[in-house]
Amino acid sequence: MYVAVKGGEKAIDNAHAWLKALRRGDPSVPDLGLEQIGQQLALAVDRVMTEGSLYDRDLAALAIKQARGDLIEAIFLLRAYRTTLPRFGVSEPLDTARMSLKRRISATFKDLPGGQLLGPTFDYTHRLLDFTLAAEGEMPAPAPESEPQDEGPVPRVADLLGDQGLIERSAADSGEAAAEAPVSDITRDSLRLPAERDLRLQMLARGDEGFLLALAYSTQRGYGNNHPFAGEIRCGQVAVAFTPEELGFEIEIGEIEVTECQMVNQFAGSDEAPPQFTRGYGLSFGQSERKAMSMALVDRALRAAELGEESSAPANDAEFVLYHCDNVQATGFTEHLKLPHYVDFQSELTLLRRLRAEFFAKRTQAEEKEAAE
Amino acid sequence: MTAASRLSEQGYTYAYLDEQTKRMIRRALLKAVAIPGYQVPFGSREMPMPYGWGTGGVQVTAAIIGPSDVLKVIDQGADDTTNAVSIRKFFAATAEVATTTATERASIVQTRHRVPETPLQEGQILVLQVPIPEPLRWLEARESETRKMHALEEYGVMHVSLYEDLARFGRIAKTYDYPVLVEGRYLMRPSPIPKFDNPKLDKSPALMLFGAGRERRIYALPPYTRVESLAFEDHPFEVETWEQCCALCGATDSFLDEVIMDDRGGRMFTCSDTDYCNQRQAAQGKPNPDTLGGKA
């Protein structure tokens, strides 16, 4: 009888042993290697690295394997590991104009310096299940290669517009002071409101893809419209540079793959500012294009108030968006309802029984009074 | 080999958190003790258990625990509920501390939803896991607003809310997380303990630390702090009572859990505080199933 709540320790051990066995599945089926996950589930790895805030393909692949393909669980595993790592400092800003491009498209210009580069994308594929993949899959024919074009940097669309003053300057190129200002770190401090854009972008960068996608979508359907154009989406390898204090000069410490999205948005101008386009910015690890685009739209939506626009839609509300975009927080708190709540529930039961007793006593009293009359 | 040596071999630091983080949390704790009831923002870290499952309490405990401590972990008053077991195992593995179920033997008690029935003593620390630290949250959703309300001591809405209960139900309908006023200044959420436990906070000789991981807040009640449950002169504060006594130990002064026995309405009431219940049963000559103690 009372044993129902006993034996938690043994139950946990047994449950975890079962989970381990299920994770492995039928032992006659070959074990999934991390290399296979890294290569063949590369976009899952990209998402886990982005929202896990840690660029490490092997660890992300391990997390996905351990989480049985539950990506939010994998993100959580990566985050929990990440907090135990020492933090050396802040890298130099990435120069995405110097990216070695895998993909680069602009929806605002038909042709532009550097050209349109479609790259490996699901866009324009017909979404038909490919049954040859199920039948052990033959090796796909090698993709045709062309001679690499000249190596020079490919200017960003936003910079091309900026040169003509048609788009607002971003903080980093509006003077030394802005570039030198210390960067906040959401992984070290608690969120204070109102949050500056650096903090907001950090939170959006690690925010849940699904949540940001829905918010971005809502801005396009009339809840805080800001007339976006995909100025540019680019994906490729970019060098990370770091200046160690003891050296005092910049050294390149590696390359990472990122996707960058610059949204170009209408802005009518105000008494102080001439009419010009405004920016929404998105950046993600790997090829997480949907995430980068959603982030850029939400970033711009969160700037509505600062630009003097109406800001009553959910996506305009920084406190709402920022406090609810982190899926590790959201999943933990939503799922904590699984934990025992006997005590609180007992308190509620006690109160409810009392209120019901009073209700029925009052009714009986009223009925007796009626009968007596 | 215990899990402890495995974790340190894997390069995790003592009590999991790195020393910089512990220092940051200790600074927040000192500030919290200096301003009783005030919610101190802190840079809460991701922990290897989910947000909402005690990460705030775990971080507070990790920041104050040492090898000579004796740790007790309870959830719903019980030492053997699954999450309590999980957190106790975590510290046994990462902080290599002795654990106990006996309230009076513990130097640190981490708890969710209960304050032990056995009165706490000077030198003991109670660490409470807090899901939502803001007492005004259901009345005002915005953190930017509620911080202002605390600064201005603008607590009228809470009194109005309690009065609305009186008007509708004839009594205050808050049963847990019942708001308290700390030293006559800060309105505080006692974490979702039943209001039955609220009087135990008042002038307690033990230090009480509250950690909210997801919401990134820490607050504290130093020993002997005045903690007053909100009420009205004509409707004084009162706690839950039961018509039954504990079916196992016969206690009439403890918080009782209801256990459903069958599908025909059969039920029994037992102490929610398993240590209290076991000790009483032992005193009555019944076997005491305390299996912990010593290094886990």
Interface residues (C-beta under 8 A of the other chain):
Chain A: M1 Y2 A4 V5 K6 G7 G8 E9 A11 I12 F76 R79 A80 R82 T83 T84 P86 T187 R188 D189 S190 L191 R192 L193 P194 E319 Y323 V328 Q329 T331 G332 F333 T334 E335 H336 L339 P340 H341 Y342 V343 D344 Q346 S347 E348 L349 T350 L351 R354 L355 E358
Chain B: G11 Y12 T13 Y16 D18 T21 P41 F42 G43 S44 R45 E46 M47 P48 P50 Y51 G52 W53 T55 D75 Q76 G77 A78 D80 T81 T82 N83 A84 V85 S86 K89 R112 H113 R114 P131 R142 E143 S144 F169 G170 R171 A173 T175 Y176 D177 P192 I193 P194 K195 F196 R214 R216 R217 E240 W242 L248 F255 L256 D257 E258 V259 M261 M268 T270 S272
